[in-house]
Each structure stands twice: as structure tokens, then as C-alpha cells.
Amino acid sequence: MIWQKGREVITINKINPIIYAVSDSIGETAESVVKATTSQFVEEKFDIIRAPYVKDKLQIDQIMEEAANHKAVICYTIVSPELREHIADKAMALDMQVVDVLGPILKSIEKATGLVPKNQAGLIHSLDHEYFKRVEAVEFAVKYDDGKNPLGLLKADVVIIGVSRTSKTPLSMYLAHKRIKVVNVPLVPELQPPDELFKVPPYKVIGLLIDPFKLNEIRSERLKTMGLSDTAVYADINRINTELEYAKGIMRRVHCMIINVSNRAIEETASIIMEYVRKNKERYNEK
């Protein structure tokens, strides 16, 4: 008899006790429970057979009849109440041992809280997928922060441009935690923006502007924390006005959305950007 053990196809060794890990998803939870349990039987080896993606009664009948022939135990993680009940009935008919991992926990939580479970298979792995998307977006933001590599511009979901101290990096990281891949590019009069910026679709580019006097305060404080004089050119109001005018010119060239961040928290700016991205994504998908 051949079944799936983890990711490997194996032939069952009839000498060792056999336990089936049956699941309506990939079966990792059921297999982990079985491994944790069998580890207590230190003098014995077990064949653990994973049977994933079980969706109907016919599959269950086939697995249980084969398991009964080998006097195997079945450990299962099935969210469907109908299929769990079918397994219990079949187990009685075949006089075999089965262990329902999720059923008792679901019933206890439902009874204690009054909440109704979704009974939808694979939700934990859906959450895992969202987690990895978030990690990927954060790594992307770090890799392409502050215009480090212009190649990231054409891969990004959002490109943020603006002068120094307009919260480009904190905003990029905040959006990354919302699973949005962001590149930010500083605009400096002495430096020509990368050519890739002008190849990015305008709806993906966000320009950040700020009141010059507000920026003067921010930069002055920044210089003080670095132990430098707040009279440096970096915080000079004339220099700031020059930078902002230059930035406005670049933003007009790329025809991007512009947000004034003077009195906005990062969360508020991010909310505006996410809504803008969502609407443009819908519009793009319609086309």
C-alpha cells in the first residue's frame, strides 16, 4: 500500500504501527499532533501517513477502510461538522480508533463564547500567506529605501518622492506592513532623479510636500540631535524653498498625486495612499 508521508511517497512498512494524519488542508497540524504523541513511545517506531486535502465522504471511506485493514489509528483535522460526523460513524462501523483534533476545541469555544466557527478549511495557511507577503514588502522597502537602487522603481506598487524629512522612509515601512511594496526617492536639486522614475505609471507615484517653515523646524531639530548647528544650510529657509520648488517641478513632470504632509500623521497619509492605490487598482483591473 502506497501513501504520502510528509512530502515523500512511501510504501507502508506493515511491521511498524501506522497512524494516518487526515486533513481537509495540507495536514501539517494533524501530523504535528501525531508526531508529538508518538514521541512518548520511545521504544517504538511509527509510520505516519499524511492524507491531505480530504474534501468528501468517498475519500474518507477509502482512507478509513485502508486504515482499518492495517489496524491503523486515524488522527484528523477536519473543520466540516458533516465530515467529522461521518468519520465518527464510519469509525464505529469499522470498530477502529480515531482522534478528532479540532472538533472538541471548536465546540468548546463555540459554547463558551457563543461565536460560530467559519468551518472553512486552510484558514491558518491563508494567514501564513499574508504574513509572508508582509515580510516580502518590508524587505523590499528596506532594499530600495532612499533611492538605493533605481531598478526597484519598476517593481514597486507605490513610489514615494519628496525632499528630505518628509517622512518618506517611515511612511514606506508603514505601508510595507500593509503588504504594499514601496520605493522612496529623495528629490535633491543637485541630483537628477533616476530615469526609471519617469517610466513608472503616474498613478503609482505619490509626491510629498510640506510647509517650508514646518520643514525648517523639523530639520533644525534633526541637526540638534546630531550635535550640529541649526544654522546649517540643510535647515536654511531659502534652501528649503529651493528644494520644494524643485520637487514640485519633478512632480509636475511625472503627473503624480501630491499630498501635503505638514499637519498629517503618518497613519493619515498612509490611509490616503492606500485608498488611492485601491481605486487605481480597481480602475486598472477594469481595463
C-alpha positions as MATLAB code, in Angstrom:
seq = 'MIWQKGREVITINKINPIIYAVSDSIGETAESVVKATTSQFVEEKFDIIRAPYVKDKLQIDQIMEEAANHKAVICYTIVSPELREHIADKAMALDMQVVDVLGPILKSIEKATGLVPKNQAGLIHSLDHEYFKRVEAVEFAVKYDDGKNPLGLLKADVVIIGVSRTSKTPLSMYLAHKRIKVVNVPLVPELQPPDELFKVPPYKVIGLLIDPFKLNEIRSERLKTMGLSDTAVYADINRINTELEYAKGIMRRVHCMIINVSNRAIEETASIIMEYVRKNKERYNEK';
ca = [
       0.000    0.000    0.000;
       1.454    3.408   -1.008;
       0.601    6.714    0.712;
       2.091   10.137    1.333;
       4.449   10.606    4.247;
       5.110   14.320    4.657;
       6.187   15.194    1.129;
       7.538   11.758    0.265;
       5.704    8.821   -1.293;
       6.440    5.709    0.733;
       5.457    2.068    0.901;
       3.905    1.210    4.238;
       6.037   -0.983    6.447;
       3.500   -3.412    7.923;
       5.750   -4.183   10.873;
       5.506   -0.720   12.441;
       2.264    0.680   13.913;
       0.563    3.004   11.449;
      -1.139    6.330   12.122;
      -2.946    8.316    9.474;
      -2.881   12.147    9.668;
      -6.010   13.104    7.737;
      -6.839   16.707    6.884;
      -9.001   18.915    4.659;
      -5.929   21.160    4.214;
      -2.244   20.263    3.886;
      -2.233   18.146    7.051;
       0.627   19.756    8.954;
      -1.379   20.215   12.150;
      -2.612   16.628   12.261;
       0.869   15.290   11.532;
       2.419   17.507   14.228;
      -0.055   16.206   16.797;
       0.731   12.634   15.801;
       4.488   13.215   16.000;
       4.177   14.851   19.421;
       2.131   11.886   20.631;
       4.265    9.105   19.178;
       7.392   10.700   20.654;
       6.110    9.485   24.034;
       6.513    5.878   22.873;
      10.284    5.926   22.896;
      10.736    2.205   22.286;
       8.508    2.080   19.226;
       8.701    3.359   15.666;
       5.605    4.513   13.805;
       4.708    5.039   10.166;
       2.909    8.358    9.940;
       0.876    8.633    6.754;
      -0.369   12.084    5.776;
      -3.610   12.177    3.738;
      -4.173   15.847    2.817;
      -6.970   17.752    1.062;
      -9.767   15.378    2.010;
     -12.965   17.013    0.788;
     -15.740   14.401    0.623;
     -17.158   11.239    2.172;
     -15.889    8.980   -0.608;
     -12.279    9.955    0.130;
     -12.879    9.403    3.826;
     -14.378    5.955    3.232;
     -11.408    4.879    1.115;
      -8.850    6.108    3.656;
     -10.660    4.622    6.653;
     -11.166    1.212    5.034;
      -7.496    1.034    4.121;
      -6.516    2.188    7.609;
      -8.794   -0.446    9.164;
      -7.110   -3.154    7.116;
      -3.790   -2.155    8.684;
      -5.274   -1.728   12.173;
      -4.172    1.909   11.994;
      -5.269    4.858   14.115;
      -6.602    7.959   12.373;
      -5.852   11.446   13.682;
      -7.802   14.076   11.751;
      -8.185   17.822   11.453;
     -11.449   18.355    9.573;
     -13.477   21.548   10.017;
     -16.695   20.375    8.345;
     -19.133   19.150   11.038;
     -20.761   16.854    8.456;
     -17.466   15.161    7.558;
     -16.407   14.887   11.211;
     -19.702   13.164   11.999;
     -19.216   10.842    9.030;
     -15.750    9.865   10.299;
     -17.166    9.121   13.759;
     -19.954    6.952   12.303;
     -17.565    5.133    9.986;
     -15.164    4.508   12.870;
     -17.944    2.837   14.874;
     -18.907    0.688   11.884;
     -15.289   -0.400   11.347;
     -14.528   -0.669   15.091;
     -11.385    1.444   14.793;
      -9.709    4.198   16.799;
      -9.949    7.774   15.528;
      -8.947   11.081   17.137;
     -10.751   14.330   16.297;
      -8.232   17.134   16.931;
     -10.323   20.200   16.055;
     -13.907   19.139   16.851;
     -13.826   19.290   20.673;
     -11.927   22.603   20.676;
     -14.336   24.175   18.184;
     -17.345   23.025   20.220;
     -15.863   24.284   23.496;
     -15.070   27.730   22.117;
     -18.479   27.980   20.458;
     -20.212   27.024   23.711;
     -18.142   29.366   25.863;
     -18.319   32.419   23.600;
     -21.446   31.980   21.537;
     -19.357   32.532   18.426;
     -19.903   30.403   15.338;
     -16.802   28.988   13.569;
     -16.362   29.590    9.835;
     -15.791   25.876    9.200;
     -13.544   26.822    6.296;
     -10.501   24.678    5.570;
      -6.994   26.140    5.208;
      -7.530   29.469    7.002;
      -4.303   29.207    9.006;
      -2.307   28.880    5.807;
      -4.149   31.844    4.336;
      -2.868   33.827    7.323;
       0.624   32.463    6.741;
       0.447   33.682    3.149;
      -0.483   37.186    4.307;
       2.394   37.128    6.804;
       4.942   36.236    4.143;
       3.565   38.932    1.837;
       4.141   41.440    4.641;
       7.703   40.224    5.226;
       8.397   40.437    1.493;
       7.071   44.003    1.353;
       9.177   45.088    4.356;
      12.323   43.567    2.831;
      11.503   45.327   -0.424;
      11.115   48.700    1.341;
      14.459   48.283    3.114;
      16.266   47.209   -0.050;
      15.031   50.165   -2.087;
      14.911   52.801    0.651;
      16.108   56.321   -0.133;
      16.668   55.629   -3.826;
      19.365   52.987   -3.186;
      18.581   51.058   -6.329;
      16.520   52.578   -9.176;
      15.655   49.101  -10.503;
      13.108   48.783   -7.719;
      11.035   51.625   -9.150;
       9.549   49.451  -11.877;
       8.764   46.634   -9.426;
       7.035   48.769   -6.790;
       3.334   49.078   -6.015;
       3.953   52.664   -4.885;
       6.789   55.120   -5.441;
       7.077   57.960   -2.928;
       9.043   61.072   -3.867;
       9.841   64.179   -1.856;
      12.550   66.254   -0.248;
      14.445   65.171    2.854;
      12.468   64.876    6.138;
       9.009   64.489    4.624;
       8.647   61.078    6.323;
       9.294   59.038    3.177;
      11.022   56.154    4.969;
       8.614   55.805    7.939;
       5.707   56.001    5.506;
       7.277   53.334    3.298;
       7.692   50.991    6.261;
       4.135   51.609    7.445;
       2.767   50.766    4.000;
       5.050   47.722    3.814;
       3.358   46.346    6.923;
       0.133   46.655    4.929;
       1.737   44.385    2.288;
       2.415   47.207   -0.184;
       5.796   47.259   -1.918;
       7.169   50.785   -1.721;
      10.202   52.582   -3.107;
      11.025   56.087   -1.941;
      13.204   58.521   -3.839;
      14.703   61.721   -2.361;
      14.471   64.821   -4.540;
      17.592   66.968   -4.367;
      18.231   69.875   -6.794;
      21.844   68.811   -7.344;
      20.869   65.260   -8.290;
      18.921   64.208  -11.339;
      16.169   61.696  -10.453;
      16.705   58.218  -11.916;
      15.378   57.743  -15.437;
      13.226   54.864  -14.173;
      11.077   57.336  -12.231;
       9.681   58.737  -15.468;
       8.816   55.227  -16.694;
       6.634   54.433  -13.687;
       2.882   54.795  -14.362;
       1.815   58.150  -12.834;
      -0.902   56.546  -10.706;
       1.800   54.637   -8.778;
       3.770   57.753   -7.840;
       2.979   59.830   -4.738;
       4.618   63.210   -4.188;
       5.017   64.550   -0.651;
       5.104   68.285    0.018;
       5.334   70.179    3.292;
       5.117   73.743    4.564;
       8.634   75.260    4.349;
       8.530   76.642    7.890;
       7.361   73.299    9.268;
      10.232   71.631    7.424;
      12.612   74.227    8.821;
      11.578   73.234   12.355;
      11.938   69.529   11.624;
      15.370   69.890   10.058;
      16.604   72.213   12.810;
      15.635   69.628   15.434;
      17.302   66.935   13.395;
      20.552   68.898   13.283;
      20.436   69.447   17.053;
      20.019   65.727   17.743;
      23.091   65.131   15.573;
      25.068   67.681   17.584;
      25.236   70.130   14.689;
      24.324   73.791   14.427;
      20.777   74.525   13.352;
      22.145   77.325   11.177;
      23.499   74.827    8.636;
      22.359   75.146    5.015;
      20.249   71.988    5.473;
      17.790   73.958    7.635;
      18.086   77.298    5.832;
      14.633   78.503    4.777;
      15.867   79.739    1.392;
      17.467   76.383    0.691;
      14.251   74.640    1.746;
      12.169   76.776   -0.619;
      14.572   75.964   -3.451;
      14.256   72.241   -2.753;
      10.466   72.385   -2.574;
      10.188   74.271   -5.865;
      12.472   71.738   -7.491;
      10.364   68.897   -6.066;
       7.165   70.464   -7.379;
       8.715   70.628  -10.833;
       9.575   66.926  -10.780;
       6.075   66.062   -9.538;
       4.531   68.013  -12.388;
       6.713   66.129  -14.852;
       5.549   62.726  -13.600;
       1.918   63.908  -13.195;
       1.651   62.263   -9.807;
      -0.727   62.651   -6.900;
       0.575   65.192   -4.350;
      -0.073   65.074   -0.611;
       0.764   67.888    1.788;
       2.072   66.188    4.933;
       2.564   69.362    7.002;
      -0.006   68.519    9.666;
      -0.681   64.887    8.924;
       0.292   61.834   10.925;
       1.937   59.009    9.000;
      -1.169   56.861    9.524;
      -3.366   59.517    7.911;
      -1.081   59.921    4.912;
      -0.847   56.144    4.549;
      -4.631   55.865    4.621;
      -4.923   58.371    1.771;
      -2.307   56.484   -0.257;
      -3.915   53.070    0.349;
      -7.318   54.350   -0.756;
      -5.750   55.948   -3.826;
      -3.917   52.711   -4.666;
      -7.084   50.667   -4.175;
      -9.147   52.861   -6.511;
      -6.476   52.880   -9.197;
      -6.032   49.117   -8.902;
      -9.763   48.662   -9.482;
      -9.679   51.062  -12.416;
      -6.649   49.291  -13.888;
      -8.251   45.850  -13.477;
     -11.417   47.085  -15.195;
      -9.338   47.982  -18.236;
];
